[in-house]
Structure formats: structure tokens, C-alpha cells
């Protein structure tokens, strides 16, 4: 399988997920983006098209170690930012990725800090 086919299949999975997962004012969407070197997460209210809270490992000196460690750090930060924005429950959008490894580490860390999904 070529790299282009993998990207196309991931985009198709992402579109399939986004057709059913939508954030509301009560339960905004927690969207995860993973690049080769960094991880970011946003809490998005899809009804008003606004980002409620965001966290990223880009330029963060506290986010050290492996990508899984960075994911756990971002998960804790997004939970803290959500708490500050008075958001307690979210809908999880894994962006076409498997719920495994980095995505799971981010989700577990966010749940530990009190975010409900």
C-alpha cells in the first residue's frame, strides 16, 4: 500500500467519523491532530463554529519525552483548559486514527484530569 493510499483512506475514515460526531454547546467536540513531531487538541463547538479551548505540544518546554508522553501532557493540558472554560463533557473525535497508542494516551490523561467522554 502506497503512502498516498494510506492518506486517502485516513481522510475517508475521518469524513465518515465527522458525519456522525458533532459538538454542541453542552458537549463540544474534542478534536485531536497528530503530526510527526507534535500533538495538538482543540475543543470545538460546532453549532457556533468556535474553538472553546486548545492545547498543543508545539513550543512547550514541559512536553518532553516520547510522542506518547507528549500526548499525555496535551491531554492533561486540554482538560485543564476545558475546566477553565467550564466544559465538563465532550465528544471525542480521533480524526480517523485508531484508538491506540498516542490517541489513547491523550484520552486517558484527559479523563484522569476530570474531562468526561
Secondary structure, DSSP 8 states (H G I E B T S, - for coil): --HHHHHHHHHHHHHHHHHH----SSSEEEEEEE-SS-EEEEEEETTTTEEEEEEE-TT-SS--SSHHHHHHHHHHHHHHHHHHTT--BEEEE-TT--SSTHHHHHHHHHHHTT-B-
